[in-house]
Amino acid sequence: MKSASHPKVTQEVKAAYVADGVVKVTGVVPETMLSDIAGMAQRELDNPGEWVTDTNPGSATNRLFTSRYRWKTDAVVNRYIYESGVAQIAAALMDSSSARLYFDHLLVKEPRTDAPTPWHQDVPYWPFLGKQICSAWVSVSEVTVAESSLEFVRGSHNWGSYFAPEAFDGSKNWTNDFEGEPAPDIANSRDDYEILGFDVGPGDVIFFSAWILHGAPGNSGSRRRTALSTRWLGDDVTWYPHPGSDPTVTDDLTTAVSGQYPDDDNVFPLVHQT
Ligand SMILES: O=C(O)CCC(=O)C(=O)O
């Protein structure tokens, strides 16, 4: 199968993704789409959907709010998924001919939110295996690392590790049962690692492997940080529900078969095919 290509995925961009596990692609998402996403986030905050976490409901500060799986019912998220070009860029970076959506993830950090996003690896939370799994993270406005843009341990996608999932609020395990070894304490030993942080401008998208360790500081700024992270599955992905993986998408909700490519268009829609 021929791998996808995209004008923004130059040799340098692809080489950075392959070596580092993460790359920032500039100027991907148009301003109108960004303001639509900001509006969608406000509507979600006012009227939370089904799959929400909220550390401080109703507060204008010190609050981490997340919501997932809006692509089927929210026109703004749906348009972003199908029309922004992130699916094709994701496929090209992963060296895949295709990109299926796993889910969309809204992550809002209100001003002066103390809590960092803990260092973690995505893939152990998810019911998939494969090298070709990545996320595309976009902020609706420019954001610095101090305002809670993302940081990564360079090259950690290649460590061959599988780290146990933890809850983002630090209070408990994500689930009682889980697979994986404890993640290293990156926050308290930063000097031992090569950490890449990305300030982003409007429309820039950070693409990163599901195997890379990443996190984000709290939001010490005075602006809301609104980000939309979309999760993408390439040609080599197989369905792997396991203890500790996403309890919202289980075997009974999909026709995907363990150990096989998840070609369930209702649940994991094929968004790009070269
Ligand atoms: O936006 C954040 O704070 C965390 C994002 C993240 O961990 C992800 O998109 O995988």
The ligand as an SDF file (V2000), in Angstrom:
LIG
                    3D

 10  9  0  0  0  0  0  0  0  0999 V2000
   -3.7390   18.8930   26.6640 O   0  0  0  0  0  0  0  0  0  0  0  0
   -3.1900   18.3180   27.6030 C   0  0  0  0  0  0  0  0  0  0  0  0
   -2.9370   18.8890   28.6780 O   0  0  0  0  0  0  0  0  0  0  0  0
   -2.7720   16.8850   27.4940 C   0  0  0  0  0  0  0  0  0  0  0  0
   -2.9390   16.3360   26.1300 C   0  0  0  0  0  0  0  0  0  0  0  0
   -2.5370   14.9160   26.0190 C   0  0  0  0  0  0  0  0  0  0  0  0
   -1.9520   14.3260   26.9030 O   0  0  0  0  0  0  0  0  0  0  0  0
   -2.8770   14.2280   24.7770 C   0  0  0  0  0  0  0  0  0  0  0  0
   -3.4630   14.8280   23.8770 O   0  0  0  0  0  0  0  0  0  0  0  0
   -2.5370   13.0120   24.6790 O   0  0  0  0  0  0  0  0  0  0  0  0
  1  2  2  0
  2  3  1  0
  2  4  1  0
  4  5  1  0
  5  6  1  0
  6  7  2  0
  6  8  1  0
  8  9  2  0
  8 10  1  0
M  END
$$$$
